[in-house]
Amino acid sequence: AVAPESATELPPSSDGKCGKAAGETCWLSFFGNCCGKDGKCGATKEACGAGCQTGYGFC
């Protein structure tokens, strides 16, 4: 699978936060490649599932 193009244009998250407000992506971050609906990076079913922010990481 490939990350959305917009996710690769932003800097990887340095603090685990992601999304529009953070201006950072989870793609290639140490916290997980998915940006959950809560604005935090992760690799769990919750972060990658329903509500996952497609522009800020892998879903």
C-alpha positions in Angstrom: 0.0 0.0 0.0 1.1 3.6 -0.6 0.5 6.7 1.5 -1.6 9.5 0.0 0.6 12.0 -1.8 -0.3 14.7 0.6 0.9 12.6 3.5 4.4 12.4 2.0 4.7 16.1 1.6 4.4 17.0 5.3 7.2 16.4 7.9 6.9 13.2 10.0 5.4 13.8 13.4 8.0 14.6 16.1 5.7 14.3 19.0 3.0 11.7 18.0 0.5 14.4 17.0 -0.9 14.6 13.4 -3.6 16.2 11.3 -4.4 19.6 10.1 -3.8 21.4 13.4 -0.4 19.7 13.9 0.7 20.1 10.3 2.5 16.9 10.5 2.0 13.4 9.1 2.4 10.0 10.7 3.9 8.6 7.5 7.4 7.4 8.5 7.0 8.6 12.0 8.2 6.5 15.0 4.7 6.5 16.5 3.0 4.5 13.8 2.0 5.3 10.2 -1.7 6.0 10.8 -3.2 9.3 11.9 -6.2 8.5 14.0 -9.4 10.6 14.4 -8.0 11.8 17.8 -5.1 13.5 16.0 -2.5 11.0 17.3 -0.3 8.6 15.3 -0.5 4.9 15.9 -0.4 1.5 14.4 -3.5 0.1 16.1 -6.9 -0.9 14.7 -8.3 2.3 16.3 -5.8 4.6 14.7 -5.9 3.0 11.3 -9.6 2.2 11.2 -12.8 4.3 11.2 -12.1 8.1 11.3 -8.5 7.7 10.2 -7.2 10.9 8.6 -6.1 9.8 5.1 -4.2 13.0 4.3 -1.9 12.6 7.3 -0.9 9.0 7.2 -1.7 5.5 6.0 -5.2 4.2 6.5 
